[in-house]
Amino acid sequence: MKSPDIAKILENYASNLRKHADQNLEEVAKLPEGYILTRKIGGKQRLYRRIRIGVGNFNDTYLRESDKPLREKMARKMFLEKLAYSQIQGASLIEESIQLLKKAENACEEKHIIDSLPDGLKELVKTHRLSDDKALAKFLDVSPNMMKNHHKINTGLFTKQGEEVRSKSELIIANMLHDAGIPYHYELVLAFSVEPGFIDVAFPDFTVMNIRTGKIMYWEHFGMLDTQKYFSDYVKKMENYSAYGYLPGRDVILSFETSESGLKTKTVAALINQFLK
């Protein structure tokens, strides 16, 4: 399993995150000195501007309602600083994932593992794999009672396979999977850990199967990643996958978009060819 396409996508995204972080910090440098803080006095929330005036010394100035322009600038400064920090942290996490991906890609090949076995065992492993028909039938045999994401969908976006999806980008991915003959399930539960009194599950956008190898993978599409909320959701989701041993580029296929750069069909086609053909 080689990963030039997904590695390049991740590299470009990490680079864009750092670029946006630099732009945000440039704006921060142009905003008024100091930073904003809040205090609750007499049951009311009050805003102050704090400026350092020496080692360990600060000057706090109360920001009145009439100081609205300054209050807004100081609040924006805090927002941009936090956003830039999150973007830099996110870029670092993505760059670490790229290195893990490149390091693991050869070791994760089934052929590599089989070739490492003693000669007398290689054929035994091959003959005990499910046939393509049986593996596909098992993948497609999903009970109607099997848990799916129950958050209501009301987009009116229906795929060629007949399910309603949450976004136009998911519609593109689903229909391209269908046209490529790739079997998939939409938002099917993935149980990470099920123990007495504890259950941890995810609902990948798509659970897909490479019918050539029989490998099952999970496709997550992340939109609006230039907003803090959606980027934070991305980081949390990938941390959860990694914690349970599901790694990007090996078990998880990733696609992205921002408000300025939408999902491209050529990107979806490249990911399908890379991982599912």
C-alpha positions, 0 to 999 in steps of 0.5 A: 500500500503506497500513499503518495496521494494521501500524503500529498493531500495531508502535506498541502493541508498542513502547509495551509494551516501554517499559512493561515496561522501566520496570517492570523498572527500578523493581524494579532501584531497589528491589534492593540497591546495587551490582552483581554481578561474577565472578572466576575464582580457583584454577579456581573462579568467585567472586561479588562485590558491587561498590559505588562509594565515590567517583570511580573507587573501588570496594569489592568484597565476596566473596559467600559461599555463605551469602549466597545471598539477596543473591547471588540479588538481585544476579543478578536486578538484573543480569538486569533491567538487561540485559532493560530495556536490550534492551527499550528498544533493541528499542522504538527499532528498532521505532519506526525501522521504523515511520518507514521504513514510513510514509515508504516506503509510497507510494513502494513502490506499483507503481501509483505507479511506473507512473504516474511513467513516460512515457505511451508506456511505461506500457502496455508495462510493464503488458502485460509482467506475467505473467497472474494464472494464469501468476503463480499457477502459477509460485508454486505450482510448487515442486519437491519437492526445493526446500529447506525447514526440516528442523528436525523438527516433532512438534506434531500440528498439521495445517493445512487444506492438510495441512502440520504446523506448529510452533504453534497461532498458525501453525495459525491463520494458515495456516487463515485464509490458506487460507480467504481463498484466499491461496496460501502455502508453509510454511517455504520457503527464501528465499535472500538471497545465494548465492555460491561458498563462501557462502550466506545463507538464511532460512525465513520462516514463510509465503511468500504471494502477493497474487493481485491484484497478483502480489506475493510477501511473507513472513509472520513470526510472533513469539511469546513476545516478552516473553522475552529469547531470543525477542525477541533472535531477533526483532531478529536476524531483522529485521536480516537481512531489512533488510540484504538489502532486505526491509522490514517492511510492504513485503516482510515481514508481521509478527504478534506475541504474548506470554505475556499477549497471544495472537494474535487472529484479527481481527489476522490478518484485518486483515493479510490484508486489508491486504496480500493482498487 
